[in-house]
Amino acid sequence: MRDLREHRGLSREDMAQRMGISSQQLRKLEEATVVIPVARLQAAAQALGVSVGDFFPVDDLTPDAPEPTPMDHPQTRALIEAYYTAPDTVRASFSALLASLSRR
């Protein structure tokens, strides 16, 4: 909640006023020192212009999901296939181009 509030450029006082609570109550909510009632989450979401689901990143729900690698991307396979079907001179030029770009 704090990250979204700060990203929107709202002070704690402004956000608390929009939610109809004190800034001390908002601090406790942001620091998770109290259980946040659903009504407060809805008020916070409305004050920030986001959905309640935005407080719960998908990454937090699937911590064991492996991170995709570049090799998992469909374009990677297409690039590799195109590379190996190209003539040797084209592959050499392409490799040199990529090497020079990676040094920038």
Beta strands, then each sheet from edge to edge (+ up, - down):
end
